Amino acid sequence: MPVPVEELTADELLPVTPESNLYKALSFTVTHYEYGFTPDKIVARTDLNKTTASNAMARLFGTGLINRADDVY
């Protein structure tokens, strides 16, 4: 019997769905993993605004998906 995807992903700490702001922020950091960026630099290189980028990075850091030193992710 098929299982709905929602049931399979319900236990995820932070589901990151394609085209979401979290996905855009995470994709950017994964693509440029060899460098650290401030939220301002992420805004300049993505279509996210400053508030959205800052919130997304804070959420990703809070779940342990990315690292942070000072204000650089």
N, C-alpha and C positions, 0 to 999 in steps of 0.2 A: 504494500500500500504506500503511495507517495506521502511524503512528509512536507508540510509547508515550510518554506525557508525561514519564516519568522520564528518557528519553533527551534530550528537549528541554531539560530544566531541570538536567541533571547538571552543567553547567559554571557554574551560578550560585554566586556567592561565599557567599551566605547565603539559601537558599530560605526564604521566609516563607509558610507555608501558613495558610489561614483557620482560625480557632479556636485557633491556637497562641499561646503566651505572647508570642513575638516579634511576631506579628500584632496582638495586643491592645496591646502597648506602642507599636508603630509607628503603629497606627491612632489611638491617643490623641494622639501627637505631631503627626501630620498634621492631625487635626481641630483642634488647638489650636496651629497653627504660629506664631501671632503672639505666643506667650508661651513662656517657658522654665520648666521644672519640675524640682524635685529628685525623686529616687526616692520620698521620703516623700510628696510631693504626688501623684505618679502612683499610689502605693498607695491613697491616700485617694479617688481618683477612678476607680479600676478595681477589678477583682476579683483583682488580682495581690497576692501577699505581698511583703514588702520584699526578700527575697533574690532572688526571681524577677524583680521589677522591676529591681533593680540589675544582675543578670546580663544581662537582656534589653537594657537600655539600653547596657551596656558592649559587648555584641556588636554592636548596631546602630551605635554610635559607631565601633567597630573596623573596620567595613566601609565607613564613610563615608556611611551612610544618614542619619545625624543628626549634629548638631554638639553640642559641649559646651564650656561655659566654667565653670571651677571644677567644681562638682558639679551644675550646672544644664544640662539637656538641652533 
